[in-house]
Amino acid sequence: MSRQVVLAGFHAVNARAKIKPESIRVVYVDHARHDKRMQQCRERLAAAGVKVMQADQRRLDGLAPDVPHQGVVALADELKQAMDFDALMDSITPETFLLILDGVTDPRNFGACLRVADAAGVDAVIVPRDRSASFSPAAAKAAAGAWETVPVVQVTNLAASIVELREAGVFVIGTAGEAQRTVYELDQRRAVAWVLGAEGEGLRQLTRRRCDELAKIPMFGAVDSLNVSVASGVCLFETVRQRTTPGA
């Protein structure tokens, strides 16, 4: 039997109901909430044949502690989108598009990065096995369904894996505030992997040294850094822009 996971909040529950409703065992909804958003959610679940049960706030809080569940919590089968690194290497083409996260351990940031990766059409997200967030209700809520759509590749040695990607023809770009070139100055119309670290710590030195290039996001205000999911969006969609804009 598949491992059971908890999905909390409208985005996570609605996304699973859209992707694979038969994997949802039951959805608990706040019996005291009767607004339009809840009504629409319940109608979608009913149309998909999903079992819905009413629950009080205490029960919902117990199912998804420390997560703003919005009165909707689902118990569902885990949908694994893990990919083996060897399989990823075998699938590399000139259009390969990857995101590598180095030490992003906050589940909300990790989930938000998956959401951005899904929106940008990334083929897979690569993470170190021992320095990365894992599945949690908070991560699933932030991912808004992307946890089930974006393959996550766990590797034991991130630096060595970057070297292998480069040898296979992937242009690996690390983000660093002290870089000389900006994310807009690099040609990304080829196989590309963006490497981002956690906010504050950034990339580890060994990871930086293994990249082909380092690039920075130009900052024009008072702050000197961005949340990793926001930075991921800037970098990934610059690649999308270059690949989809004639003459870019």
Secondary structure as UniProt FT lines:
FT   STRAND          4..8
FT   HELIX           10..19
FT   HELIX           21..23
FT   STRAND          24..30
FT   TURN            31..32
FT   HELIX           36..47
FT   TURN            48..49
FT   STRAND          52..55
FT   HELIX           57..63
FT   TURN            65..66
FT   TURN            70..71
FT   STRAND          72..77
FT   HELIX           85..90
FT   TURN            94..95
FT   STRAND          97..102
FT   HELIX           107..120
FT   STRAND          124..128
FT   TURN            129..130
FT   HELIX           137..143
FT   TURN            144..145
FT   HELIX           146..148
FT   STRAND          152..155
FT   HELIX           158..167
FT   TURN            168..169
FT   STRAND          171..175
FT   TURN            177..178
FT   STRAND          181..182
FT   TURN            183..184
FT   STRAND          192..198
FT   TURN            199..201
FT   HELIX           205..210
FT   STRAND          213..216
FT   HELIX           228..244
FT   TURN            246..247
//
